[in-house]
Amino acid sequence: MLTMKKADYEKILAHAKENLPEEACGLIAGTKDGDKKIIEKVYLLENVDHTNEHFSMNPKKQLAAVKDMRANHLVPLGNWHSHPESPSRPSEEDKRLAYDPTVNYLILSLMDMDQPVLKAFDIDKEKNVTIEELVIQ
């Protein structure tokens, strides 16, 4: 189970809307206790590809985020990105680029701007996808 504060969800949503029509992206960090993962911090990063079909994060900003995680005694929990025009599910490219089966991949669909959908996924080494329970409180 993955838990997120409503304020962090709103932060991701605002960043994704500000970056339309491009995909927005970032990292998530927090704490782990067995199967429970709590998102404590959301990092908003630039999609250096500037496209609505895929994303790449700025490596320097990624490194700065990881340094901040360490300084705040947080662990990397995964990444997030938006799908401006498609559902909240990993694309073939998302699965291909999923390099760490121990983290979560959050995808925010903005297909219906009135009802955005955020889901968390696990992607294993064989590229099998399962939905992770995501609780926003």
C-alpha positions in Angstrom: 0.0 0.0 0.0 1.2 3.5 -0.9 -0.1 6.5 1.0 0.0 10.1 -0.2 -1.1 13.4 1.4 -3.9 15.2 -0.5 -1.7 18.3 -0.7 1.0 16.2 -2.5 -1.6 14.9 -5.0 -2.8 18.5 -5.6 0.9 19.5 -6.1 1.3 16.9 -8.8 -2.0 17.7 -10.4 -1.2 21.4 -10.6 2.3 20.8 -12.1 0.8 18.4 -14.7 -1.8 21.0 -15.7 0.8 23.8 -15.8 2.9 21.7 -18.2 0.1 20.8 -20.7 0.2 19.8 -23.4 3.5 18.1 -22.4 3.8 15.2 -20.0 4.9 16.4 -16.6 7.2 14.2 -14.4 8.9 13.9 -11.0 10.0 11.7 -8.2 8.5 10.6 -5.0 10.3 9.8 -1.7 9.3 8.8 1.8 9.4 5.9 4.3 8.9 2.2 4.1 7.6 -0.1 6.8 7.2 -3.6 5.4 4.6 -3.3 2.6 3.5 0.1 3.7 5.1 3.0 1.9 4.3 6.6 2.8 5.1 9.5 0.4 6.6 12.3 2.4 7.9 14.4 -0.4 7.1 15.0 -4.1 9.7 16.4 -6.5 8.5 18.3 -9.5 11.0 17.9 -12.4 11.2 19.2 -15.9 10.4 17.0 -18.8 13.4 17.8 -21.0 11.9 16.1 -24.0 9.0 18.6 -24.0 6.5 16.3 -25.6 3.1 14.9 -24.8 4.1 11.3 -25.6 7.0 10.6 -23.3 9.3 12.1 -20.7 12.9 12.3 -19.6 14.0 14.0 -16.4 16.8 16.4 -16.2 19.7 14.3 -14.7 21.1 17.2 -12.6 17.7 17.9 -11.1 17.3 14.1 -10.4 20.6 14.1 -8.6 19.6 17.1 -6.6 16.4 15.4 -5.6 18.2 12.3 -4.5 20.7 14.3 -2.5 17.7 16.1 -0.8 16.1 12.7 -0.1 19.3 11.5 1.7 19.6 14.8 3.6 16.0 14.4 4.8 16.4 10.6 5.6 13.9 9.6 3.0 14.1 6.7 0.6 13.3 6.9 -3.1 9.8 5.4 -3.6 9.5 5.9 -7.4 8.5 8.4 -10.0 5.4 9.9 -11.4 4.4 11.3 -14.8 1.3 12.5 -16.5 -0.6 11.2 -19.5 -2.2 14.3 -21.0 -4.2 12.4 -23.6 -4.3 8.7 -22.5 -5.5 6.6 -19.6 -3.7 6.1 -16.3 -1.8 2.9 -17.3 1.8 2.2 -18.3 2.4 2.5 -22.0 4.7 0.1 -23.8 7.5 2.7 -23.5 6.8 3.1 -19.7 7.2 -0.6 -19.2 10.3 -0.8 -21.3 11.9 2.1 -19.3 10.8 0.7 -15.9 14.3 -0.2 -14.6 13.6 -0.8 -10.9 11.0 -3.4 -9.8 11.2 -2.2 -6.2 9.7 1.2 -6.8 6.3 2.5 -7.8 5.4 4.2 -11.0 2.6 6.7 -10.6 0.6 7.9 -13.7 -1.8 10.8 -13.7 -4.3 10.8 -16.6 -5.6 14.1 -17.7 -7.8 12.7 -20.5 -10.8 14.0 -18.6 -9.7 17.3 -17.0 -12.8 17.3 -14.8 -11.9 13.8 -13.4 -8.1 13.3 -13.4 -7.1 9.7 -12.5 -3.9 8.9 -10.5 -2.8 5.3 -10.2 0.3 3.6 -8.8 1.8 0.6 -10.5 4.5 -2.0 -9.9 6.4 -3.2 -12.9 8.6 -6.3 -12.4 11.7 -7.4 -14.3 9.6 -9.3 -16.9 7.6 -6.1 -17.4 4.4 -7.4 -15.8 2.2 -4.7 -14.4 0.2 -4.8 -11.3 -1.8 -2.0 -9.6 -0.5 -0.9 -6.2 -3.1 0.3 -3.7 -2.9 4.1 -3.5 -4.5 5.9 -0.6 -4.8 9.7 -0.8 -5.6 11.3 2.6 
